[in-house]
Structure formats: C-alpha cells, structure tokens
C-alpha cells in the first residue's frame, strides 16, 4: 500500500512534522481553545488520473439533526461519485451533505463518508473545511505522499470479479447442507446471501446479518481474492406475478425501499473495512421481466403487474439500487435477466433488453453502474441442450414448432445468455459486460437423463425424447420434481460468461405447497401445489412441484435430497 497522508485539522493545529500530519487540538487540551469540529481527510489511494478519499467529521458543538461539510480545492480535482453522503461540486467548491440515515450528529459524534475523484498535476489536501458554515480545521500544507505505482486503483474494477478468486461459502447454508445425509459432498460450495427483507440486513430470527457475513468473508478471504455474492431482493410490490415470493413492501412504498433497505445496505458495503472484497450483487430478480410479459393486454397479465408498470416503482427501485450500490468501488452489479423460457421469444427478448436499459439509466444510474446480467436465477432451465438445436427440422417442421419450444428463439440458458449479452451491448451497455448463469438446480441428471436425440417420427418426439429439462413446461418454477444440481460454480466457463454460480442456495424452498401463515409477507401460490393444473403462464400444464414444501427461503430437506440424487455432473 502507498502511505496516505492524514489531515486531522483544526482551528488550532499542532504540526507533527515526522508524520506529515496536522493534528487537531481537542477540548480538554491544556491551553487549547475549544474546537467546534475536526476533520480527518485521507487520500486512501491515488493513481495517475484519480484517487479515493475518506472524510471523517467530528462534531464538538451542539448536537445536530443534519450536517453539511464544505471545502475548496486549489487544483483541478473533480468528484465523480460518493458514498455515505450527498457529495456535489460546483467549480472548485465541494459540498458533502448527510444522507437521510446518518443526519444525526451528537456532541462528540462523528460521521464518515467517502468519494472518488479525478485530478491531474497535484492533488493537495484542501486548506479549509467547514461544518455548517463554521470553520473547523486548517491544513498544514504540503503535498500528499506519491502513490505506489504497484497499487491497483480502487474503482477500476477487474473485468471478471470471479477470475482468480475464491467465492464466499455461506456458513448457515453450509451447516444445513452438511447435516443432510450425503450433503458434505457439496457443503463447501459457494452460494448467494439473500437480503429478502429489511430485517435481513441486521439479522432476523437468529440469522447472520449482512455485516456478519462480510466479516466471515474477510476471514475466508485470507491473503487472496474473494467474491461475496449478495442478492438484492425487496422491491415494492415484489414479484407481481407469483404470490409465493411476494415481499414485505406494498406497491407504493418506494421511499421506504430506498431509505430503509438500499441506503443501509450501501452504508455497510461501502465500509472501508470491506474494500478488499469483490462484492457481487444480483439486483432484484423476477421484477423487470414481469413488466414485459405479465401486463395487459397479454393473456398472462396480472392486476399486480399492471399496477407496478403504471407506477414505475420497479424501474425506479432498480435504478436507485444500481446508482447507490454502483458508487461503491468494489461492488459489481449484475441485473436479473430472467431466463430463456421467459424472455426468449421474439416479442419478449428485445423489449426486455430495452427495459433493462431504461432501468439502468433511471434514478441517477448509468450503464456504467452495470457490470453484467444474471440469467436463470433460482430457476431450472437447462444450461445446454445437446441433443437438439433451434435450427433443426424434423418431419418437415422446425424445432421451434414443437410443443416444448413453442416458437421460442432459444432452447437453453447458454445460448440465451450469450445472445442477450450481444443485444445489450448493441443498446449501449459496455462491450465488456459479462453474464452469470445460475446452475444451482438445472442439472437434470439421474437415470432419466437422455443420452441422445429423441425419435424422428415427429418434431415433438424428437425434442421431448432428447431434452434434459424434464419439466412439463418452461413456465414451471416452484420446487420442481426431478431437478438436480447443475454445473458447480466456476469462473469463465464460456465466452461472454463471467461464471456459473449457485446464487439460489440448493435446498431452500421456492414456496409452500399449501397456505402457511408467516410474518415474511409470503403468500400461497398454486404453482407450488403439486395438484395444480396450471394457468396461461405455463400453458395450463401441471405445476410439477414437490409436495410438503415450506415457505420460500426455508430449508426443504426432500428437495435437497432430490437435487443431489439428480445432480449432473453427478456427485461422487
């Protein structure tokens, strides 16, 4: 690390020349005047065109319910993004105002915020800082220490965060897996940590909090690189087409989503303590695609999805999350992109990509806040169908005409993810965006796994006889019978794919098979009932769900055993 120069500044300063630091007098020092506030301004990292800095302001005056710190640069520094404060700049003048969640500043209390900026030439520490208009610190002058050229610049994210890195093993999931007969074979696999309600951030019902997980991630990291995967999943009116995963926030509670959910998560992720982690977010699964496929005038429309399209809170919520979390230099945002059996049709594919672009440029977000997209999150679509392709024809009919494919443009997740990536780049996303594919439950192995194509007597026998995915319909999503663990998590498995991941922890239920009272806002969805005969969203097929399932997110031993039994590649 390059040495950083701390400016701990006050109206009365004692210069500690050996350290190159201006030290503030504090109340109680003999012969020192009362100091209204102190500021600790640290250039944490610096490279040839930019830098990051941390600012800690301590209030020694009367308690405050809001605050504003100001300073002026002598050079051409420009703030590009900030965290834990609203940091704005006009000319050389910078203002950092509190966020809604950290406005209280007691006597003797401190607030810390950070920012990233650019510069050329010198990057001197500002000479004067004020807190609410009162001068509270004075810089001793002198240049900052030169950067160590071997230091990687923060905020310059690596192209693929999974490359060369371990991935966090959630000890709570690992314990559940290891307690199952045969579960020790996969208990050390990395899975996502789900923030599916506000209480989950600080830990609910004895569960680890987000900070607990991050602290454990630091322990697992050691001296190497480590990816921490967290699922952001609490939009207002969440998952408008599926009752099992409804959330705690009503359709209009966008402000609560911002201030009580996203803002606290950002505060935690932006803590410098966790700056060495590569934090991968999966942003709001089962949200934006609903605004394409499940709204009027489509036969698959639901009243709840019509409401969410009309009020715009899915787009606003995703944009806000991308904007805020994207400000943290070591966060990599991946936006949920449904799966091929949801968005692969011609009238869904392009419209969904354009909607992703709309959300990525809402609420202050830009396409630069998106590192990539994730397909098949918590779903079952096969990674790659080897025994038929979209270009095949049988008995004079295209594979697209089969009942299973039903005119979809894609037959598996790999082809869908790679094609969607190309489409998104064409719409203005960075050409280096990467895709993730959730392979936690799409192995479809076991004794019934086809070993070759189906009979060529008809296009349906050809496809049905050869397909790995054995659901009744690609619209089936709840606790699917016959499903198996898929490819183990791995980095860079295919062109354009950053990683195969287990974002959905195998063994955690998709939803209850019958109505169960709960305090998590989760309803009963007939798609989780094994006796349900379906609806237009699954072409009125049987649900294919396992019986006796608990509410979503709760441990489902029977499902876990099914997934291990049908794993592909098989478990040893």
C-alpha atoms as one frame of an Amber mdcrd trajectory, in Angstrom:
protein
   0.000   0.000   0.000   1.172   3.555  -0.603   1.334   5.683   2.507  -1.553
   8.111   2.852  -1.401  11.489   4.415  -3.963  12.150   7.153  -5.085  15.733
   7.579  -6.570  15.876  11.073  -7.213  19.548  11.104  -8.483  22.214  13.469
  -8.566  25.929  14.060  -5.582  25.362  16.356  -3.160  22.859  14.792  -0.032
  21.185  16.079   2.116  20.076  13.172   3.547  16.608  13.555   6.304  17.016
  11.017   7.642  13.497  11.146   4.331  12.065  10.024   3.451  14.870   7.662
   0.140  15.261   9.533  -1.649  18.235  11.025  -3.039  17.249  14.411  -6.100
  18.962  15.852  -6.316  20.326  19.347  -9.319  18.884  21.161 -11.373  20.153
  24.083  -9.601  19.399  27.303  -6.080  20.058  25.990  -4.271  22.354  28.357
  -4.076  25.821  26.862  -6.044  24.848  23.751  -9.048  26.801  22.522 -12.332
  24.931  22.108 -12.518  23.408  18.628 -16.005  23.323  17.047 -15.148  20.286
  14.919 -12.333  18.234  13.475 -11.919  16.654  10.058  -9.794  13.673   9.159
  -9.313  13.801   5.371  -7.419  10.821   3.974  -6.355  10.220   0.408  -6.727
   6.463   0.630  -5.464   5.531  -2.821  -4.114   7.580  -5.682  -3.099   6.808
  -9.247  -2.078   8.896 -12.217  -5.559  10.222 -13.052  -7.683   9.669  -9.962
  -7.990   8.968  -6.278 -10.342   7.944  -3.497 -10.634   9.751  -0.191 -12.288
   9.181   3.177 -13.533  12.076   5.302 -14.392  11.794   8.999 -16.043  14.798
  10.608 -16.368  15.025  14.386 -18.817  17.480  15.910 -17.659  19.081  19.180
 -20.532  21.582  19.332 -24.261  21.208  19.901 -25.963  18.077  18.606 -27.196
  18.230  15.002 -30.045  16.564  13.120 -28.419  17.326   9.756 -24.999  18.469
   8.616 -23.016  19.758   5.671 -19.234  19.738   5.219 -17.673  22.057   2.626
 -14.201  22.604   1.217 -12.489  24.129  -1.810  -9.819  22.521  -3.957  -6.793
  24.526  -5.036  -6.247  22.241  -8.034  -8.480  20.702 -10.684  -9.857  17.815
  -8.627 -13.337  16.682  -9.642 -15.552  14.423  -7.532 -17.133  11.683  -9.656
 -19.068   9.660  -7.059 -19.591   9.488  -3.325 -20.950   7.236  -0.607 -22.485
   7.841   2.831 -23.062  11.496   1.876 -24.561  13.501  -0.977 -21.338  14.856
  -2.489 -21.739  17.620  -5.064 -19.303  20.048  -6.677 -19.590  23.492  -8.247
 -16.337  24.715  -9.722 -13.698  24.077  -7.070 -16.246  24.080  -4.234 -17.394
  20.734  -2.816 -20.353  20.103  -0.501 -20.987  16.840   1.328 -24.437  16.709
   2.955 -25.743  13.909   5.124 -27.892  11.093   3.800 -31.314  10.506   5.369
 -29.946   7.709   7.542 -26.893   9.499   9.046 -28.053  13.066   9.673 -27.856
  12.809  13.469 -24.521  14.091  14.772 -24.337  14.160  18.564 -21.881  16.254
  20.553 -18.630  14.357  20.210 -20.179  12.216  17.479 -18.607  11.500  14.111
 -19.746  10.745  10.576 -17.578   9.190   7.872 -18.110   9.399   4.138 -16.033
   8.794   1.058 -15.743   9.676  -2.589 -13.843   9.032  -5.780 -12.397  11.792
  -7.917 -10.125  12.696 -10.783  -7.191  15.081 -10.955  -4.113  15.987 -12.983
  -0.939  17.563 -11.719  -1.043  17.895  -7.934  -3.658  16.554  -5.519  -3.157
  18.722  -2.440  -5.325  18.367   0.653  -7.822  21.263   0.869  -6.723  24.096
   3.152 -10.054  24.769   4.881 -13.086  22.757   5.898 -16.358  23.970   7.380
 -19.174  22.197   9.176 -22.472  24.031   8.663 -20.567  27.211   7.834 -18.216
  27.121  10.835 -14.517  26.771  10.070 -13.283  23.771  11.963  -9.994  22.744
  10.525  -6.844  24.112   8.909  -4.466  22.181   6.698  -0.793  22.378   7.435
   0.102  22.427   3.767   2.468  20.231   1.812   1.882  17.648  -0.881   0.374
  14.241  -0.406   2.670  11.256  -0.498   3.258   9.949  -4.013   1.309   6.834
  -4.915   2.912   3.435  -5.006   2.814   2.506  -8.712   2.102  -1.121  -7.788
  -1.179  -0.205  -6.055  -4.241  -1.088  -8.172  -6.571   1.899  -8.397  -9.811
   1.335  -6.464 -12.923   1.744  -8.506 -11.114   0.346 -11.527 -12.976  -2.922
 -11.271 -11.458  -6.038 -12.746 -13.080  -7.306 -15.919 -14.299 -10.528 -14.285
 -14.545 -10.473 -10.479 -14.643 -14.287 -10.349 -11.340 -14.689 -12.163  -8.605
 -15.835  -9.802 -10.861 -15.546  -6.756 -12.460 -17.822  -4.197 -16.199 -17.343
  -3.625 -17.847 -16.989  -0.219 -19.297 -20.096   1.413 -22.336 -19.131   3.480
 -21.827 -20.950   6.807 -25.571 -21.043   7.523 -26.331 -22.815   4.245 -23.230
 -24.991   4.599 -24.393 -26.177   8.012 -27.815 -27.150   6.640 -26.236 -28.973
   3.703 -23.693 -30.823   5.843 -26.439 -32.022   8.204 -28.141 -33.885   5.338
 -27.119 -37.456   4.509 -24.547 -37.085   1.723 -24.644 -33.304   1.983 -20.986
 -32.988   2.965 -20.135 -33.584  -0.698 -21.320 -30.080  -1.608 -21.427 -28.235
   1.731 -18.303 -26.282   0.781 -19.845 -24.817  -2.397 -20.402 -21.029  -2.564
 -23.980 -19.729  -2.629 -25.647 -16.317  -2.603 -26.678 -14.463   0.558 -30.261
 -13.228   0.187 -31.358  -9.864   1.576 -35.072 -10.563   1.055 -36.470  -8.112
   3.623 -35.345  -5.132   5.682 -34.838  -7.212   8.827 -32.392  -9.489   6.996
 -29.872  -6.639   6.745 -29.353  -6.597  10.508 -30.131 -10.274  11.018 -33.604
 -11.671  11.666 -34.731 -14.641  13.763 -31.211 -15.503  14.838 -29.765 -15.359
  11.305 -26.453 -13.737  10.451 -26.613 -10.066   9.495 -25.062  -8.642   6.347
 -22.102  -7.415   8.416 -21.757 -10.853   9.999 -21.494 -12.388   6.537 -18.996
  -9.777   5.346 -16.841 -10.284   8.437 -16.873 -14.032   7.794 -15.989 -13.314
   4.143 -12.878 -11.434   5.296 -11.907 -14.444   7.392 -12.394 -16.800   4.428
 -10.517 -14.437   2.111  -7.130 -14.729   3.750  -4.433 -13.222   1.559  -6.124
 -13.976  -1.772  -9.118 -12.565  -3.625 -12.685 -13.427  -2.636 -16.096 -12.779
  -4.207 -19.025 -12.147  -1.872 -22.411 -12.711  -3.552 -25.471 -10.873  -2.217
 -28.989 -10.890  -3.668 -30.843  -7.560  -3.527 -34.481  -8.627  -3.385 -37.072
  -6.402  -1.733 -38.734  -4.169  -4.331 -42.123  -2.651  -3.530 -44.843  -4.939
  -4.885 -42.174  -7.600  -5.355 -42.665 -10.404  -7.888 -46.073  -9.220  -9.024
 -46.960 -12.473 -10.814 -46.069 -15.004  -8.100 -47.624 -14.979  -4.650 -45.019
 -17.287  -3.067 -42.286 -14.672  -3.315 -44.315 -11.547  -2.574 -42.417  -9.231
  -0.269 -43.000  -7.020   2.717 -43.306  -3.689   0.866 -46.513  -2.517  -0.755
 -46.594  -1.274  -4.371 -46.173   2.405  -3.414 -43.508   2.062  -0.709 -40.600
   3.140  -2.926 -39.277   5.671  -0.403 -39.147   3.003   2.296 -37.295   0.744
  -0.125 -34.731   3.465  -0.727 -34.164   4.757   2.792 -34.698   1.671   4.939
 -33.335  -1.005   2.618 -30.955   0.147  -0.134 -29.335   3.024   1.789 -28.392
   0.883   4.816 -27.043  -1.855   2.538 -24.907   0.689   0.724 -23.582   2.041
   4.024 -22.446  -1.438   5.016 -20.954  -2.368   1.644 -19.116   0.970   1.476
 -17.416   0.441   4.842 -13.651   0.642   4.103 -13.277  -2.491   6.227 -14.698
  -4.481   3.294 -12.855  -2.697   0.480 -10.685  -5.735  -0.242 -13.678  -7.929
  -1.113 -15.155  -8.250  -4.586 -18.850  -7.783  -3.820 -21.201  -9.134  -6.495
 -24.836  -8.064  -6.294 -27.744  -9.776  -8.032 -30.218  -6.929  -8.404 -33.917
  -7.673  -7.969 -34.827 -10.966  -9.578 -38.321 -11.518 -11.007 -39.061  -7.823
 -11.395 -38.382  -6.081 -14.708 -39.312  -9.074 -16.934 -42.789  -9.053 -15.391
 -43.340  -5.593 -16.868 -42.930  -7.099 -20.336 -44.689 -10.450 -20.102 -47.317
 -10.148 -17.375 -49.069  -6.856 -18.119 -52.167  -6.005 -20.123 -53.269  -6.727
 -22.804 -51.477 -10.081 -22.618 -53.363 -13.172 -21.524 -50.671 -13.704 -18.882
 -51.318 -10.276 -17.279 -51.977  -9.915 -13.573 -53.521  -6.878 -11.879 -50.476
  -6.517  -9.609 -48.097  -6.314 -12.576 -50.313  -3.725 -14.262 -50.049  -1.640
 -11.084 -46.258  -1.908 -10.982 -45.921  -0.934 -14.616 -48.187   2.064 -14.114
 -46.438   3.404 -11.007 -42.918   2.820 -12.339 -41.567   1.647  -8.997 -39.795
  -1.408 -10.388 -37.805   0.769 -12.767 -37.200   3.402 -10.099 -36.189   0.841
  -7.493 -33.747  -0.992  -9.749 -32.272   2.294 -10.966 -31.855   3.576  -7.422
 -30.162   0.352  -6.308 -27.787   0.408  -9.282 -26.942   4.063  -8.695 -26.271
   3.763  -4.978 -24.525   0.404  -4.953 -22.602   1.260  -8.108 -20.956   4.133
  -6.241 -19.071   1.645  -4.069 -15.787   0.967  -5.909 -15.600  -2.761  -5.128
 -19.253  -3.586  -5.902 -20.107  -5.373  -9.151 -23.804  -5.047 -10.069 -25.413
  -7.860 -12.080 -29.047  -7.235 -13.084 -31.503 -10.118 -13.224 -32.354 -11.070
 -16.817 -34.968 -13.786 -16.373 -34.330 -16.981 -18.349 -34.778 -18.296 -21.868
 -38.159 -19.860 -21.086 -39.439 -16.462 -20.016 -37.856 -13.910 -22.330 -36.564
 -15.940 -25.274 -39.500 -15.248 -27.586 -39.170 -12.556 -30.242 -41.760 -10.267
 -28.661 -40.126 -10.513 -25.208 -36.396 -10.528 -25.959 -35.845  -7.059 -27.441
 -38.473  -5.377 -25.277 -36.833  -6.753 -22.144 -33.375  -5.575 -23.191 -34.743
  -2.079 -23.793 -36.439  -2.125 -20.384 -33.143  -3.128 -18.735 -31.562  -0.089
 -20.395 -34.376   2.133 -19.105 -33.876   0.921 -15.527 -30.099   1.239 -15.810
 -30.490   4.928 -16.614 -33.182   5.747 -14.021 -32.813   7.451 -10.638 -29.300
   8.707 -11.377 -27.947   5.341 -12.562 -25.919   4.947 -15.744 -24.970   1.906
 -17.798 -21.555   2.171 -16.113 -23.251   1.049 -12.877 -24.000  -2.324 -14.508
 -21.163  -4.844 -14.624 -23.296  -7.549 -16.154 -26.502  -9.585 -16.042 -27.542
 -12.884 -14.494 -29.779 -15.495 -16.127 -31.775 -18.358 -14.614 -31.603 -17.074
 -11.033 -33.452 -19.560  -8.808 -34.752 -21.320 -11.917 -34.396 -24.693 -13.608
 -33.701 -24.068 -17.303 -31.049 -26.426 -18.684 -27.618 -24.931 -19.268 -27.146
 -26.540 -22.667 -29.377 -28.912 -24.600 -27.010 -31.186 -26.551 -29.488 -33.309
 -28.493 -31.412 -30.662 -30.445 -30.887 -27.082 -31.555 -33.067 -24.245 -32.716
 -32.014 -24.804 -36.331 -33.069 -28.456 -36.518 -36.022 -29.655 -38.598 -37.832
 -32.968 -38.224 -40.590 -34.367 -40.421 -40.754 -31.078 -42.268 -41.145 -28.970
 -39.138 -38.752 -26.667 -37.332 -37.831 -27.396 -33.713 -39.410 -24.026 -32.959
 -42.788 -25.552 -33.831 -42.526 -28.256 -31.165 -44.850 -28.015 -28.195 -41.876
 -27.712 -25.832 -40.028 -24.926 -27.677 -43.279 -23.245 -28.769 -41.616 -20.777
 -31.165 -39.005 -19.673 -28.648 -35.769 -18.450 -30.210 -33.586 -20.289 -27.657
 -33.566 -23.814 -26.216 -31.203 -23.367 -23.264 -29.616 -20.795 -20.975 -26.157
 -20.632 -22.519 -27.401 -19.645 -25.973 -29.891 -17.208 -24.436 -27.334 -15.534
 -22.150 -24.769 -15.094 -24.904 -27.351 -13.672 -27.326 -28.787 -11.326 -24.698
 -25.310 -10.042 -23.926 -24.820  -9.124 -27.601 -28.205  -7.381 -27.685 -27.451
  -5.352 -24.552 -24.094  -4.229 -25.927 -25.855  -3.075 -29.093 -28.121  -0.897
 -26.907 -25.225   0.908 -25.262 -24.024  -1.283 -22.406 -20.267  -1.675 -22.099
 -18.795  -4.170 -24.542 -17.077  -5.902 -21.615 -20.228  -6.735 -19.645 -20.314
 -10.345 -18.504 -23.113 -12.793 -17.844 -23.702 -15.081 -14.890 -25.818 -18.232
 -15.117 -27.347 -19.774 -12.004 -26.704 -23.518 -12.298 -27.780 -24.441  -8.778
 -30.765 -26.531  -9.887 -30.589 -27.121 -13.636 -28.513 -30.313 -13.866 -31.414
 -32.668 -14.704 -29.306 -35.797 -14.222 -30.187 -39.170 -12.834 -31.456 -42.304
 -14.535 -33.862 -40.443 -16.810 -31.250 -38.137 -18.393 -31.378 -38.664 -22.187
 -28.210 -39.923 -23.847 -29.165 -38.999 -27.397 -31.831 -37.389 -29.588 -35.452
 -38.454 -29.492 -37.166 -40.387 -32.254 -37.604 -38.522 -35.526 -41.214 -39.594
 -36.030 -42.312 -36.041 -35.235 -40.770 -32.829 -34.039 -42.333 -33.399 -30.614
 -40.937 -36.894 -30.158 -37.548 -35.609 -31.309 -37.444 -32.755 -28.792 -39.168
 -34.495 -25.890 -37.031 -37.600 -26.218 -33.786 -35.682 -26.220 -34.303 -32.771
 -23.850 -32.591 -32.731 -20.452 -35.094 -30.310 -18.920 -37.934 -32.586 -17.831
 -40.434 -30.021 -16.596 -43.942 -30.077 -18.016 -43.352 -26.519 -19.258 -40.581
 -23.913 -19.026 -43.044 -21.712 -17.137 -42.885 -24.069 -14.133 -40.662 -22.637
 -11.433 -41.605 -23.951  -7.972 -39.739 -26.832  -6.267 -39.559 -28.882  -9.443
 -39.730 -32.648  -9.188 -36.812 -34.449 -10.832 -34.473 -31.438 -10.819 -30.797
 -31.852  -9.977 -27.781 -29.813  -9.023 -26.120 -28.343 -12.103 -22.579 -27.372
 -13.010 -20.521 -26.477  -9.973 -19.622 -22.805  -9.647 -16.702 -21.882 -11.868
 -15.207 -18.764 -13.444 -15.033 -18.008 -17.183 -16.633 -21.269 -18.407 -17.727
 -19.960 -21.833 -17.208 -16.830 -23.976 -19.118 -13.889 -22.510 -19.941 -15.798
 -19.314 -18.186 -14.497 -16.197 -19.197 -17.501 -14.100 -21.570 -20.306 -13.373
 -22.900 -19.564  -9.881 -25.192 -21.083  -7.275 -26.990 -17.860  -6.476 -30.038
 -19.769  -5.215 -28.927 -21.949  -2.285 -29.958 -25.523  -3.170 -32.362 -26.897
  -0.594 -34.123 -23.612   0.122 -37.777 -23.794  -0.870 -39.327 -21.740  -3.671
 -42.664 -21.583  -1.878 -45.106 -23.519   0.272 -47.181 -26.290  -1.292 -50.134
 -25.173   0.832 -51.072 -21.982   2.682 -48.831 -21.399   5.724 -49.144 -18.354
   7.994 -45.898 -16.375   8.224 -44.543 -12.934   9.142 -42.452 -12.570   5.964
 -45.197 -11.338   3.632 -45.077 -14.533   1.546 -48.334 -15.826   0.112 -49.536
 -19.166  -1.178 -49.050 -19.658  -4.908 -50.854 -22.546  -6.610 -47.780 -23.063
  -8.808 -46.213 -24.609  -5.677 -49.152 -27.006  -5.249 -48.441 -30.391  -6.902
 -52.160 -30.818  -7.677 -52.433 -27.518  -9.596 -53.361 -27.848 -13.273 -51.823
 -24.551 -14.379 -52.594 -21.196 -15.988 -51.697 -19.310 -19.177 -48.166 -18.627
 -17.902 -47.334 -22.350 -18.089 -49.725 -23.211 -20.931 -52.105 -24.813 -18.434
 -49.771 -27.676 -17.531 -49.444 -29.399 -14.172 -47.162 -27.486 -11.802 -44.608
 -30.280 -11.345 -43.975 -29.110  -7.768 -42.824 -31.322  -4.926 -45.307 -31.884
  -2.061 -44.958 -30.799   1.576 -42.793 -27.741   0.897 -42.235 -24.966   3.485
 -42.483 -21.244   2.678 -39.907 -19.763   0.337 -36.389 -19.477   1.685 -36.893
 -22.135   4.361 -34.977 -25.404   4.335 -36.636 -28.180   2.333 -34.836 -31.461
   3.028 -36.763 -33.506   0.460 -35.840 -31.059  -2.286 -32.182 -31.097  -1.275
 -32.095 -34.884  -1.450 -33.776 -34.782  -4.873 -31.215 -32.285  -6.148 -28.293
 -34.427  -5.007 -29.812 -37.606  -6.458 -30.298 -35.991  -9.883 -27.105 -33.920
  -9.959 -25.335 -33.514 -13.281 -22.377 -33.725 -13.329 -23.101 -36.493 -10.815
 -21.828 -36.254  -7.258 -19.037 -38.646  -6.355
